[in-house]
Amino acid sequence: AAGLCPCRALLTGRSGALRAFCGSVRGLAAAPETHFGFQTVTEEERREKIYKVFESVAKKYDVMNDSMTLGIHRVWKDILVHKMNPSPGTLLLDVAGGTGDIAFRFINYVRSVRKHQLQQKLKHHQNLSWQEISESYQEDKSKSLGDSQVVVCDINKEMLKVGKQKAQHLGYSEGLSWVLGNAEELPFDDDQFDVYTIAFGIRNVTRIDLALQEAYRVLKPGGRFLCLEFSHVNNPLLSRLYDLYSFQVIPVLGEVIAGDWKSYQYLVESIRRFPAQEEFTAMIEDAGFFKVDYQNLNWGIVAIHSGFKL
């Protein structure tokens, strides 16, 4: 039949090619591409690869953070919590916070504020008997967080496991809970939290726009979004030195300390792929936040972005 009607064969061939083309287009639509470090992958592949990275580094995560940043990450996290300035009664959601660093600092900060409030209260009741002061002190001391709560939400089971072990070892239990959840689809109702934090986590989210929308959704009106993340250094000389350290030293540290070169190579590459300060600010505003600004730390090696749900 093909010999009798070459046009039909031609049409059949073209039809097959068209079907193949349409199939490839559908495949692209079903699996949009993104990046994993400097690699191009599908969104689903990226999620799987990132999960494996943090599953791999979870047990050595704190040691590696100290090694990579010479311990300065602790100061950056302290600055984040001081910028938050939580008061007793604050409800905090810390996303991608599996190891508990922000949660523990939040609890310490609120306890300190609560203790100061109690001292001021007792100072203004000089006419109370010693027994009344003692009873009041013990009653208020038992509520050291003043109804504050922090929920740590992380997508990685191993990171949460490490955080829970640290909490048990350090004696943190009051006002602290752990939830397995995806930043792009949080397992919480609307208007639940006073503050949303994410520290060194948002660059590992596949759809940052969805994560920002979810942050906006779960915050109460008046609630605050705070993000601590590696950013872009503007000083050309410092930027070159930083690149040299990042690409030549950090993966080696990853291999020596954690036995994992590839994961730390990805972490460095992910920092370079993350949007610059002004671009990320615009993304936060697009999600609906107001009064959005940022504070550079250490010449922009990291930045704290802040916004409010009004």
C-alpha positions, 0 to 999 in steps of 0.5 A: 500500500505504501508503494501504491500511495507514497503520499499516505506513507509520508503522511503516516510518517509525519503523523508518527513524528507529530505524535512523538513531538506532542508526547515529548511536549506533554512530558516536558509539561508534566515534568518542568525543569529546574536546577540541582546545584549546577545540574538541570533536573526535573522538579521531582528529581530535585526533591529526591536529590535534596532529600538524599543530601540532607539524609546523608549530612544530618548526623554531621550537619552541626559539625559541618556548619561550624567547620564551614563558617568557622562557627559564625553561623551561631552568631547569624542565628542569634542575630535572627532571633534578636531581630525577631524579638519574641515575647512570651506568648509568641507562636513560632513556626520554624520551617526547615529547622530540623536540627532545632538551632532556631527553636532552642534559641527562641526558647532561651530568648523567651525564657530570658524575657519572661524571667526579666518580667517576673523580676520586675513584677516582684520588684513592684510588690515590695509589700508582699510577704516572703511566702507570697513572693515565693509562691508567686515566683514558683507559680510564674517560674513553672510557666517559663515560656508564658504560653509561647510555642515553637513548631519545628517543621522539616521535610526530612525525617533524619534531620528531625531525628537529630533535632529531637535527640539534641532537644532531649540531650539539652533538656528542651521539652516545654513549648516545643513540637516537631512536625514532618512537613513540606514547606511548599504545602504546610500541614497547618491551617490558615492564620496560625502563627505569629512568626515564620522563620526559615534559616538556611533552608529556602534555597533548598526548596524546589518552588520558592514561590509556593513556599513563600505563599504558604508562609503568608497563608499560615501567618496571622494578620500582623505576623512576621516572615523572617528568612536567614539565607546565604546571599550575594557578596557585592565586593569583587575582591571578597567575592573572589576569595569567597568563591575560592574558599567555597569551591576549593575548601568546603567540599574537601571539608565535607569529604574529611568530616562527613565522608561526603564530597558531593553533598557539600559540592551541591550546597555550595552550588545552591548558594550561587544559584540562589537569587540576589538580595533585591530579587529575593525581596521582590519575590517576598513582595509578590507573595503578598508581604509588606514592609519587606527589607533585608539586612546584610551580614558579613558583607552579604555572605548572608542576609536576613529578609523580613516582611509582614502580613498586614 
